[in-house]
Amino acid sequence: MANMNTLFYQDQYRREFDASVLSCREDKKGYAVILDQTAFYPEGGGQPADHGFLNDIRVTDVREKDDVIIHYTDRPLAEGTAVHGIIDWDRRFDFMQNHTGEHIVSGIIHQLHGYENVGFHMGETIQVDYSGMLSDEEIREVERKANEIIWTNQPVIITYPSEEERENIPYRSKKELSGTVRIVTVLNADICACCGTHVKTAGEVGLIKIISHEKHKGGIRMELLCGRRAFDYVCMLQDQNHDISVRLCTPMNQTAEGTRKLEETMQEKSRQLTEMTALYLQDRAEKLEKSELVIDVLKGIDRNSIRRYADDLVKVKGCGTAAVLNRSDNGPFEYVIITSKDIGLRKLAKDLNMRLNGRGGGSDEMIQGTFSASEEEIRLVLQEIFAA
């Protein structure tokens, strides 16, 4: 980290400070301001930068370049100006909770499975990549042990051991380090080289919740939330579960079973509807006159039933070509066309789609898709092509 007076390392809980402007220059990101000391943490180590104010001027980003911390502001500050800095504390503390929580989870995974943290990003969620796979049961164990570190309020200790001392410290690091190295230790959970800001005790993390995981490059990518983010997430889940329980008339701790029963009911209703649709279309087919071209327009029928209906019109009813359209509300017509004639439907589909603003295709015996045209236009084109 920078060789200037970095107040955020002296006291990561410091929310305000006074400083003098050493320089200010216009930049594509606004104005680049350098101070003689700062409590603003610059983006680094996977942790986003602090935001806040210098006097009444907004600090929109903070970066470190060539051992100098640069504050990007939306208005200029004259060299020599005395400024009072105010950190956006909610943002800073959120990062402290989530960064410390990530250390706890990564440390426990390393303890239990020997996997390394090979990728880390703090966005809307905390995304971490690990070098090996974990089962659902193993992830639940990691989450439980991580929260036990919070419940027992383990201390978070910052040290700067010498190179000789580091030889006997089993700390995690993504790369070889030399010179002064900042070591963050969460007692009984993790020892890691890190330049970020952290809480003083694990209890301040509040809660750790792993919300998703997936295979990634031979290992696992995990998303987690800590502190206030985790609390808000659990509240959101509770609100949604309550809404589901009310709609299902089921206790909140039985919504999964209630949903399963609803799914079974819907599947049975769907089966019954399919049977009734088949009977309706069978009756409809019997009432149609047999002809070389049948154009029939339906509404609200599923695609599979339309396809079976068109097939029956050709194979059972003995029609030469069956064009079945299904009308949807304020949308295109679905179509299925089946023929017993040697006319090459696949090639005709291109002409039909071009003339009727359609999409779709198929084989020489059957084509299906959609037409974005009026019923009258579709009938005229179909009669022109197939009745010839």
C-alpha positions in Angstrom: 0.0 0.0 0.0 1.0 3.6 -0.5 4.0 5.2 1.4 1.8 8.1 2.6 -0.1 8.6 5.8 -2.8 5.9 5.4 -5.2 6.6 8.2 -7.4 3.6 7.3 -4.6 1.3 8.4 -4.1 3.2 11.7 -7.8 3.0 12.4 -10.1 1.2 10.0 -13.1 2.6 11.9 -12.1 6.2 11.4 -15.0 8.0 9.5 -13.7 11.6 9.3 -10.3 13.2 9.0 -8.6 16.5 8.2 -6.0 17.0 5.4 -4.4 19.4 3.0 -4.5 19.2 -0.8 -1.1 18.6 -2.3 -2.2 18.7 -5.9 -5.3 18.6 -8.1 -5.5 18.0 -11.9 -8.3 17.5 -14.3 -8.8 13.9 -15.3 -11.1 11.9 -17.6 -12.7 10.6 -14.4 -13.2 14.1 -13.0 -10.5 15.7 -10.9 -7.5 13.7 -9.4 -6.8 15.0 -5.9 -3.8 14.0 -3.8 -3.8 14.7 -0.1 -1.1 14.7 2.6 -3.0 12.0 4.5 -6.2 10.1 3.9 -8.7 7.7 5.5 -10.1 6.8 2.0 -9.3 3.2 1.1 -8.3 2.8 -2.6 -9.5 -0.1 -4.7 -7.3 -3.1 -4.1 -7.1 -6.7 -3.0 -10.5 -7.3 -4.5 -12.1 -4.7 -2.3 -13.8 -1.6 -4.0 -12.8 1.9 -3.1 -14.3 4.1 -0.5 -16.6 6.9 -1.5 -17.5 10.0 0.5 -16.8 13.8 0.6 -13.9 16.2 0.8 -15.6 19.3 2.3 -18.8 19.4 0.1 -17.1 17.8 -2.9 -18.0 14.2 -3.7 -15.3 11.6 -3.9 -16.5 9.1 -6.6 -13.5 6.8 -6.7 -10.1 6.2 -5.0 -7.1 4.5 -6.7 -3.4 3.9 -5.9 -0.8 4.6 -8.5 3.0 4.6 -8.0 2.5 4.5 -4.2 0.3 7.6 -4.3 -3.4 7.5 -3.4 -5.5 9.5 -5.8 -9.0 10.7 -4.9 -11.3 11.3 -7.9 -13.8 14.1 -7.3 -16.5 15.8 -9.3 -15.2 19.3 -8.7 -11.7 20.8 -8.3 -9.8 21.6 -5.1 -7.1 24.2 -5.1 -3.6 23.2 -3.9 -3.1 24.0 -0.2 -6.8 23.8 0.6 -7.7 22.4 4.0 -10.3 19.7 3.6 -12.4 17.7 6.0 -12.9 14.2 4.7 -16.0 12.1 5.4 -16.1 8.4 4.6 -19.3 6.8 3.4 -19.4 4.6 6.4 -22.2 2.3 5.4 -20.3 1.4 2.3 -17.0 1.0 4.1 -18.5 -1.2 6.9 -20.3 -3.3 4.4 -17.0 -4.0 2.7 -15.3 -4.7 6.0 -18.0 -7.2 7.0 -18.0 -9.0 3.6 -14.2 -9.0 3.2 -13.7 -10.5 6.6 -16.5 -13.0 6.0 -14.8 -14.1 2.8 -11.5 -14.6 4.8 -13.4 -16.8 7.2 -15.0 -19.0 4.5 -11.8 -19.2 2.5 -9.8 -20.1 5.5 -12.1 -22.9 6.6 -12.2 -24.3 3.1 -8.4 -24.3 3.1 -8.4 -26.0 6.5 -10.9 -28.7 5.6 -10.0 -29.4 2.0 -6.7 -27.7 1.2 -8.2 -25.7 -1.6 -6.9 -22.3 -2.6 -8.8 -19.1 -3.2 -8.0 -18.5 -6.9 -10.4 -15.7 -7.7 -12.2 -13.0 -5.6 -14.6 -10.2 -6.6 -16.8 -8.0 -4.4 -19.9 -6.8 -6.3 -23.5 -7.2 -5.5 -22.5 -10.5 -4.1 -19.1 -11.8 -2.9 -17.9 -14.1 -5.7 -15.0 -16.5 -4.8 -13.4 -19.2 -7.0 -11.7 -22.2 -5.3 -9.3 -24.7 -6.7 -11.4 -27.9 -6.0 -15.0 -29.1 -5.9 -17.3 -29.3 -2.8 -20.5 -31.2 -2.4 -23.7 -29.6 -1.0 -23.1 -31.3 2.3 -19.5 -30.0 2.5 -20.7 -26.5 1.6 -23.2 -26.6 4.4 -20.5 -27.7 6.8 -18.3 -24.8 5.7 -21.1 -22.4 6.2 -21.9 -23.7 9.7 -18.2 -23.6 10.8 -17.9 -20.1 9.4 -20.8 -18.9 11.4 -19.4 -20.6 14.5 -16.4 -18.3 14.2 -18.9 -15.4 14.3 -20.8 -16.8 17.2 -17.6 -17.2 19.3 -16.5 -13.7 18.3 -13.0 -14.7 17.3 -10.5 -11.8 17.1 -9.2 -10.4 13.9 -5.5 -9.5 14.2 -3.4 -7.4 11.9 0.4 -8.0 11.9 3.5 -7.1 9.8 5.9 -10.0 10.4 9.4 -9.9 9.1 10.5 -12.2 6.3 12.1 -14.5 8.8 9.0 -14.6 10.9 6.8 -15.3 7.9 8.8 -18.5 7.1 7.0 -20.0 10.2 3.6 -18.6 9.5 1.2 -20.8 7.3 -0.5 -17.8 5.7 -2.5 -17.9 2.4 -1.3 -15.8 -0.5 -2.1 -15.9 -4.3 1.6 -14.9 -5.1 5.1 -14.9 -3.7 5.6 -11.8 -1.5 8.6 -9.9 -0.3 9.3 -6.9 1.8 6.6 -5.7 4.2 3.6 -8.0 4.2 0.3 -7.3 6.0 -1.1 -10.5 7.5 -4.7 -10.7 8.5 -5.5 -13.5 11.0 -9.0 -14.5 12.0 -8.3 -16.7 15.0 -9.1 -20.4 14.5 -10.3 -19.7 10.9 -7.7 -18.0 8.6 -4.3 -16.5 8.2 -3.9 -14.5 4.9 -1.8 -11.8 3.3 -4.3 -9.0 2.6 -4.3 -5.2 2.1 -8.0 -4.7 2.7 -9.9 -3.3 5.7 -11.5 -5.7 8.2 -13.6 -5.7 11.3 -11.8 -6.2 14.7 -13.8 -9.2 15.8 -15.6 -11.9 13.8 -18.8 -11.1 15.7 -19.1 -7.9 13.7 -19.5 -9.9 10.5 -22.9 -10.8 11.9 -23.9 -13.6 9.5 -22.4 -15.5 6.6 -24.7 -17.0 4.0 -23.6 -19.0 0.9 -26.2 -18.3 -1.7 -25.0 -20.2 -4.8 -22.3 -22.4 -6.1 -21.4 -23.9 -9.5 -18.5 -25.8 -11.2 -15.9 -23.5 -12.6 -12.6 -24.3 -14.3 -12.1 -27.6 -12.5 -13.1 -26.1 -9.1 -16.1 -24.3 -7.7 -17.4 -20.7 -8.0 -19.2 -19.6 -4.9 -21.4 -16.6 -4.1 -21.8 -15.5 -0.5 -23.2 -12.6 1.5 -22.1 -11.3 4.9 -23.4 -8.9 7.5 -26.2 -6.6 6.5 -26.3 -8.0 3.0 -26.9 -11.5 4.4 -29.6 -10.2 6.8 -31.4 -8.4 4.0 -31.2 -11.5 1.8 -32.7 -13.8 4.6 -35.4 -11.2 5.1 -36.2 -11.2 1.4 -36.4 -15.0 1.4 -38.7 -14.9 4.5 -41.0 -12.4 2.8 -41.2 -14.5 -0.4 -41.8 -17.7 1.6 -44.5 -16.0 3.6 -46.2 -14.9 0.4 -46.0 -18.5 -0.9 -47.4 -19.9 2.4 -50.3 -17.5 2.3 -51.1 -18.4 -1.4 -50.8 -22.2 -0.7 -52.5 -22.0 2.7 -49.5 -23.8 4.1 -47.3 -23.1 7.1 -44.0 -21.4 6.2 -42.0 -24.4 7.2 -44.0 -26.7 4.8 -44.0 -24.6 1.6 -41.8 -27.0 -0.2 -44.3 -29.9 0.4 -47.2 -27.5 -0.5 -45.5 -26.6 -3.7 -44.9 -30.3 -4.5 -48.6 -31.0 -4.0 -49.6 -28.0 -6.2 -47.3 -29.3 -8.9 -48.9 -32.7 -8.8 -52.3 -31.1 -9.0 -51.3 -29.0 -12.0 -49.8 -32.0 -13.8 -53.1 -33.9 -13.3 -55.1 -30.8 -14.6 -52.7 -30.7 -17.6 -53.2 -34.3 -18.3 -57.0 -33.9 -18.1 -56.9 -30.8 -20.4 -54.8 -32.8 -23.0 -57.4 -35.6 -23.0 -60.3 -33.1 -23.4 -58.4 -31.3 -26.1 -57.8 -34.5 -28.0 -61.5 -35.4 -27.8 -62.5 -31.9 -29.0 -60.1 -32.0 -32.0 -61.2 -35.5 -32.8 -64.8 -34.4 -33.0 -63.8 -31.3 -34.9 -61.9 -33.4 -37.5 -64.9 -35.7 -38.0 -67.1 -32.7 -38.8 -64.7 -31.3 -41.4 -65.2 -32.1 -45.0 -62.3 -34.1 -46.6 -60.4 -32.1 -49.2 -57.0 -31.7 -50.8 -56.3 -28.6 -48.6 -57.7 -28.1 -45.1 -57.1 -24.8 -43.4 -58.3 -24.7 -39.8 -57.9 -21.9 -37.3 -57.9 -22.7 -33.5 -57.3 -20.7 -30.4 -55.5 -21.6 -27.2 -54.3 -25.0 -28.2 -50.9 -26.3 -27.3 -48.3 -27.0 -30.0 -48.2 -30.8 -29.5 -52.0 -31.1 -29.9 -51.9 -28.9 -33.0 -49.3 -31.2 -34.5 -51.3 -34.4 -33.7 -54.5 -32.8 -35.1 -52.8 -31.8 -38.4 -51.3 -35.3 -38.6 -54.7 -36.9 -38.1 -56.3 -34.7 -40.8 -53.8 -36.1 -43.3 -53.4 -39.7 -42.2 -56.8 -40.5 -40.7 -59.2 -38.0 -42.5 -57.3 -38.5 -45.8 -56.8 -34.8 -46.6 -53.9 -34.0 -48.9 -52.5 -31.1 -46.9 -53.5 -29.8 -43.5 -52.6 -26.3 -42.4 -53.6 -25.7 -38.8 -53.2 -22.3 -37.3 -53.4 -21.4 -33.6 -54.4 -17.8 -32.7 -52.6 -16.2 -29.7 -53.7 -13.0 -28.1 -52.0 -10.0 -29.7 -49.3 -12.2 -31.1 -48.4 -14.2 -34.3 -50.2 -17.3 -35.5 -48.6 -20.6 -34.7 -48.7 -22.9 -37.7 -48.3 -26.6 -38.4 -48.5 -27.8 -42.0 -48.4 -31.5 -42.8 -48.8 -33.0 -46.3 -49.0 -36.4 -47.9 -48.0 -35.0 -51.3 -44.6 -35.0 -52.8 -44.3 -31.2 -52.9 -41.3 -30.5 -50.7 -42.6 -28.5 -47.7 -39.1 -27.6 -46.5 -38.4 -25.5 -49.6 -41.9 -24.0 -49.6 -41.4 -22.9 -46.0 -38.9 -20.2 -47.1 -41.5 -18.7 -49.5 -44.2 -18.9 -46.9 -42.1 -17.2 -44.2 -41.0 -14.5 -46.6 -44.6 -13.6 -47.7 -46.2 -14.0 -44.3 -43.5 -12.5 -42.1 -42.9 -15.9 -40.7 -40.3 -18.0 -38.8 -39.9 -21.7 -38.8 -39.2 -24.7 -40.9 -39.0 -28.5 -40.8 -39.0 -31.4 -43.2 -40.6 -32.1 -46.6 -43.5 -33.8 -44.8 -44.1 -31.2 -41.9 -43.2 -27.6 -41.2 -44.0 -25.5 -38.2 -43.4 -22.0 -36.9 -45.2 -18.6 -36.7 -46.8 -16.2 -39.1 -47.1 -12.5 -38.3 -49.9 -11.7 -40.7 -53.7 -11.5 -40.7 -55.8 -14.6 -41.0 -57.1 -13.4 -44.3 -53.6 -12.9 -45.7 -52.5 -16.4 -44.5 -55.5 -18.1 -46.0 -55.0 -16.4 -49.4 -51.3 -17.3 -49.6 -51.9 -20.9 -48.4 -54.7 -21.4 -51.0 -52.5 -19.9 -53.7 -49.6 -22.2 -52.9 -51.3 -25.5 -52.0 -54.5 -25.4 -54.0 -52.8 -24.9 -57.3 
